[in-house]
Amino acid sequence: MDSLTLIQNVIHNRASKAEFIEFQNRLEKDPAFKALYEESLDIRAIALEQKKSKLKNLFQEQERKLNQPASEGSTITKKTSVFKYLIPAVAAAAIIIFSLNLFGNSITTLELFESNYEPYRNVMGGIERGEEIKEDLISKAFYTYEIKDYTTAAILFEQLYETDQQSMYLFYHANAQLGKGNTQKAISLYKQHQNVQDDFYARSRWYLALAYLKNDQIQESIAVLEGISKVKSYNYVKARELLLSLEDL
């Protein structure tokens, strides 16, 4: 399938499971494809805003006409005048709304992921400008994570967890995998981390819900988000807002 058709199918929520997997793979591995996707999102957003603006201006114009005083000697009743301008307005509104639906006004799971995802902070502290990076494995792992070199960070955190079974390293390994776009691996690691009741447990649940969302596993994401909302854990307000957005899918 050509790139543009695949992107449009995803944007309009009509992609099959196989197409969505292909889309994710190409998004992660092909910079040109990712650029085309982002450009398509920009064009979609602009078009939607233009259509909304036209609809707003149309109703404002009709309201202005309705509020104009009738000329002397006019035999047209106010009721007739209302219908004269209301019918074209409704017809035009219907056309614009129909166009919005054709264009794909519903948001996609990937868009919801991107609007809610933010990499978890580096708990080891930020690297100051000009500061020399230490050579130990922990410093390197967190440094590469902070600069968003998630491929290297994933390797280093995996090594750390293999030699020192601290659950924090498992959590950050999952974060790095999600950051680099290896969503299925991230899900597996987050689920593994859920067996550990550490300080990052609630945070891990939030990112697991987002990873499910990115992987188009809507029901799994909803189940985790509902759990977050009920116990008012990390990001529970965002979880409730995300649940409302998922109702429209």
C-alpha positions in Angstrom: 0.0 0.0 0.0 1.3 3.5 -0.9 2.3 5.7 2.0 -0.4 8.4 1.6 -3.3 5.9 1.4 -2.0 4.1 4.5 -1.7 7.4 6.4 -5.2 8.5 5.3 -6.7 5.2 6.4 -5.1 5.6 9.9 -6.2 9.3 10.2 -9.7 8.5 9.2 -9.9 5.5 11.6 -10.6 3.0 8.8 -7.3 1.1 8.9 -7.3 -2.7 9.5 -5.2 -4.2 12.3 -2.6 -5.3 9.8 -2.5 -1.8 8.2 -2.1 -0.2 11.7 0.8 -2.5 12.5 2.4 -1.7 9.1 1.8 2.0 9.8 3.5 1.8 13.2 6.5 0.0 11.8 7.0 2.5 9.0 6.5 5.4 11.4 9.2 4.1 13.6 11.7 3.1 10.8 11.1 5.6 7.9 11.8 9.3 8.7 10.3 10.3 5.3 7.1 8.4 6.1 6.9 10.0 9.6 7.4 13.5 8.0 4.5 12.8 5.5 2.3 11.7 8.4 3.0 14.8 10.4 2.4 17.0 7.4 -0.9 15.2 6.8 -1.9 15.9 10.4 -1.1 19.6 9.9 -3.1 19.8 6.7 -6.1 18.0 8.4 -6.0 20.4 11.4 -5.9 23.5 9.1 -8.7 22.2 7.0 -10.9 21.5 10.0 -10.2 24.9 11.5 -11.1 26.6 8.1 -14.4 24.6 7.9 -15.3 25.5 11.4 -14.5 29.2 10.7 -16.7 29.2 7.6 -19.6 27.7 9.6 -19.2 30.3 12.3 -19.1 33.2 9.8 -22.1 31.8 8.0 -24.2 31.8 11.1 -23.0 35.3 12.1 -24.0 36.6 8.7 -27.4 35.0 8.9 -27.9 36.5 12.4 -26.9 39.9 11.1 -29.5 39.7 8.3 -32.2 38.5 10.7 -31.6 41.4 13.0 -31.8 44.1 10.3 -35.0 46.2 10.5 -37.6 45.5 7.8 -37.9 48.2 5.2 -41.1 50.4 5.2 -43.9 49.0 3.1 -42.5 45.5 3.3 -45.2 42.8 3.2 -42.9 40.0 4.3 -43.6 38.8 7.8 -40.9 38.3 10.4 -41.7 34.5 10.4 -41.2 34.4 6.6 -38.0 36.4 6.9 -36.7 33.9 9.4 -37.3 30.9 7.2 -35.9 32.8 4.2 -32.5 33.0 5.8 -32.6 30.0 8.2 -33.2 27.3 5.5 -30.0 28.3 3.5 -28.1 28.4 6.8 -29.2 25.0 7.9 -28.4 23.6 4.4 -25.0 25.1 4.4 -24.3 23.9 7.9 -25.3 20.4 6.9 -22.9 20.5 4.0 -20.0 21.6 6.1 -20.8 19.1 8.8 -21.0 16.3 6.2 -17.6 17.5 4.8 -16.1 17.4 8.3 -17.3 13.8 8.7 -15.9 12.8 5.3 -12.6 14.4 6.2 -12.3 12.3 9.4 -13.3 14.5 12.3 -12.9 11.7 14.8 -9.6 11.5 16.6 -7.5 8.4 16.3 -5.8 6.4 19.1 -2.4 7.5 17.9 -3.4 11.1 18.1 -4.7 10.5 21.6 -1.4 8.9 22.5 0.7 11.7 21.1 -1.4 14.4 22.9 -1.0 12.6 26.2 2.5 11.2 26.0 5.3 12.9 27.7 8.6 11.0 28.6 8.9 10.4 32.3 11.6 12.6 33.9 15.1 11.6 34.7 15.0 11.0 38.5 18.7 11.0 38.7 18.8 14.7 38.0 19.4 16.7 34.8 22.8 17.0 33.2 24.1 20.6 33.5 25.6 22.2 30.5 29.3 21.5 30.3 29.1 18.9 33.0 31.3 15.8 32.4 29.4 12.6 32.1 30.5 9.9 34.4 31.6 6.6 32.9 29.6 4.3 35.2 26.7 2.4 33.6 24.0 4.1 35.7 25.2 7.6 34.7 25.4 6.6 31.0 22.0 5.0 31.1 20.2 8.0 32.5 22.2 10.4 30.4 21.2 8.7 27.1 17.6 8.5 28.4 17.6 12.3 29.1 18.9 13.2 25.7 16.3 10.9 24.1 18.8 8.4 22.7 16.3 5.7 23.6 18.0 3.0 21.6 21.2 3.2 23.7 19.2 3.8 26.9 17.2 0.7 26.4 20.3 -1.4 26.0 21.9 0.1 29.1 18.9 -0.2 31.3 18.5 -3.8 30.3 22.1 -4.5 31.2 21.6 -2.7 34.6 18.5 -4.8 35.4 20.3 -8.0 34.5 23.1 -7.3 36.9 21.1 -5.5 39.6 17.4 -6.5 39.9 16.2 -3.0 40.9 12.7 -2.5 39.6 13.5 1.2 38.7 15.7 0.0 35.9 12.9 -2.2 34.6 10.6 0.8 34.5 13.1 3.0 32.7 13.9 0.2 30.2 10.1 0.1 29.4 10.1 3.9 29.1 13.1 3.7 26.7 11.4 1.1 24.5 8.2 3.2 24.4 10.3 6.2 23.5 12.0 4.5 20.7 8.7 3.2 19.3 9.1 -0.4 20.3 5.5 -0.5 21.7 5.0 -4.2 22.1 8.2 -4.6 23.9 7.3 -1.7 26.2 4.0 -3.3 27.0 5.6 -6.5 28.0 8.1 -4.7 30.2 5.4 -2.6 31.9 3.3 -5.7 32.6 6.4 -7.3 34.1 6.9 -4.2 36.2 3.3 -4.3 37.4 4.3 -7.4 39.5 6.5 -5.2 41.6 4.9 -2.8 44.1 7.5 -0.1 44.1 7.4 3.7 44.0 7.0 3.6 40.2 4.1 1.2 40.1 1.4 3.9 39.6 3.5 5.7 36.9 4.1 2.4 35.2 0.3 1.9 34.9 -0.2 5.2 33.2 2.5 4.5 30.7 1.1 1.0 30.1 -2.3 2.5 29.3 -0.6 4.9 26.8 1.3 2.0 25.3 -1.9 0.0 24.8 -3.4 3.1 23.2 -0.5 3.5 20.8 -0.8 -0.2 19.9 -4.6 0.3 19.2 -5.6 -2.0 22.1 -8.4 0.3 23.2 -10.2 -2.1 25.6 -6.9 -2.9 27.4 -6.1 0.8 27.7 -9.6 1.6 29.1 -9.2 -1.2 31.7 -6.0 0.3 33.0 -7.3 3.9 32.9 -10.4 2.9 34.8 -8.2 1.4 37.5 -6.1 4.6 37.7 -9.2 6.7 38.0 -10.8 4.7 40.8 -7.8 4.8 43.1 -6.9 8.4 42.2 -3.3 7.4 41.5 -0.7 9.0 39.3 -2.3 11.2 36.5 -5.8 10.1 37.5 -7.3 13.4 36.3 -5.7 12.9 32.8 -6.8 9.3 32.9 -10.4 10.4 33.4 -10.1 12.9 30.6 -8.6 10.3 28.3 -11.5 7.9 29.1 -14.0 10.5 28.0 -12.1 10.9 24.7 -12.1 7.1 24.2 -15.9 7.0 24.4 -16.0 8.7 21.0 -13.9 6.0 19.2 
